[in-house]
Amino acid sequence: MGDEEAVETTELSKNALKKKLKAEEAAKKKAQKDAEKAAKKVLEPEKAHKEGAAEEEELDPTQYYENRLKVVKAMEVNV
């Protein structure tokens, strides 16, 4: 009878086994999501797009106005 008790204590209960399996599944899903995010980051050329937008945002409103005037005058001369 002592051997049966030793075997039962090393085995997990149903609830403990379910929790363990659920935790393992959640860990696998998280690892998969992280891998997908990393793959998307590598494929997307975000930096070039963001750098161009940052340059426009840094302009002073008066500089922006002056640049627009130059562009409009250049277009008028070419027409």
RODO-2510 file (C-alpha; in nm, 4 decimals, decimal comma):
residues 79
     n   res          X          Y          Z
     1     m     0,0000     0,0000     0,0000
     2     g     0,2882     0,2362     0,0603
     3     d     0,3956     0,2093    -0,3051
     4     e     0,0559     0,3225    -0,4322
     5     e     0,0679     0,6368    -0,2190
     6     a     0,4105     0,7289    -0,3554
     7     v     0,2872     0,6926    -0,7140
     8     e    -0,0213     0,9058    -0,6512
     9     t     0,1715     1,1912    -0,4941
    10     t     0,4081     1,2237    -0,7923
    11     e     0,1215     1,2331    -1,0431
    12     l    -0,0597     1,5621    -1,1000
    13     s    -0,4257     1,6021    -1,0277
    14     k    -0,6617     1,6667    -1,3177
    15     n    -0,6875     2,0366    -1,2376
    16     a    -0,3116     2,0766    -1,2018
    17     l    -0,2575     1,8948    -1,5300
    18     k    -0,5120     2,1178    -1,7063
    19     k    -0,3453     2,4305    -1,5680
    20     k    -0,0043     2,3075    -1,6800
    21     l    -0,1264     2,2284    -2,0323
    22     k    -0,3066     2,5608    -2,0572
    23     a     0,0046     2,7501    -1,9476
    24     e     0,2186     2,5637    -2,2024
    25     e    -0,0309     2,6418    -2,4789
    26     a    -0,0380     3,0104    -2,3829
    27     a     0,3413     3,0223    -2,3879
    28     k     0,3471     2,8680    -2,7379
    29     k     0,0912     3,1207    -2,8663
    30     k     0,2872     3,4096    -2,7189
    31     a     0,6105     3,2873    -2,8764
    32     q     0,4358     3,2533    -3,2120
    33     k     0,2932     3,6070    -3,1901
    34     d     0,6343     3,7474    -3,0990
    35     a     0,7896     3,5697    -3,3966
    36     e     0,5216     3,7101    -3,6300
    37     k     0,5769     4,0634    -3,4989
    38     a     0,9513     4,0314    -3,5515
    39     a     0,8973     3,9065    -3,9073
    40     k     0,6630     4,1971    -3,9858
    41     k     0,9138     4,4475    -3,8490
    42     v     1,1835     4,3120    -4,0774
    43     l     0,9615     4,3250    -4,3844
    44     e     0,8163     4,6747    -4,3365
    45     p     1,0290     4,9705    -4,4431
    46     e     0,8909     5,2000    -4,1722
    47     k     1,2025     5,4053    -4,1110
    48     a     1,2183     5,5696    -4,4526
    49     h     0,8551     5,6738    -4,4291
    50     k     0,8883     5,8025    -4,0736
    51     e     1,2077     5,9963    -4,1464
    52     g     1,0388     6,1928    -4,4241
    53     a     0,7437     6,2741    -4,2027
    54     a     0,9712     6,3824    -3,9191
    55     e     1,1496     6,6328    -4,1413
    56     e     0,8212     6,8013    -4,2306
    57     e     0,7104     6,8153    -3,8696
    58     e     1,0313     6,9856    -3,7599
    59     l     0,9846     7,2823    -3,9937
    60     d     0,8964     7,6156    -3,8416
    61     p     0,5612     7,7447    -3,9753
    62     t     0,7328     8,0473    -4,1300
    63     q     0,9875     7,8234    -4,3040
    64     y     0,7076     7,6060    -4,4347
    65     y     0,5251     7,9124    -4,5709
    66     e     0,8413     8,0419    -4,7396
    67     n     0,9108     7,7028    -4,8982
    68     r     0,5549     7,6842    -5,0286
    69     l     0,5870     8,0343    -5,1789
    70     k     0,9051     7,9273    -5,3591
    71     v     0,7350     7,6176    -5,4995
    72     v     0,4313     7,8164    -5,6163
    73     k     0,6516     8,0828    -5,7829
    74     a     0,8551     7,8115    -5,9535
    75     m     0,5344     7,6533    -6,0845
    76     e     0,4113     7,9915    -6,2135
    77     v     0,7388     8,0504    -6,3987
    78     n     0,7221     7,7057    -6,5643
    79     v     0,3629     7,7533    -6,6835
***
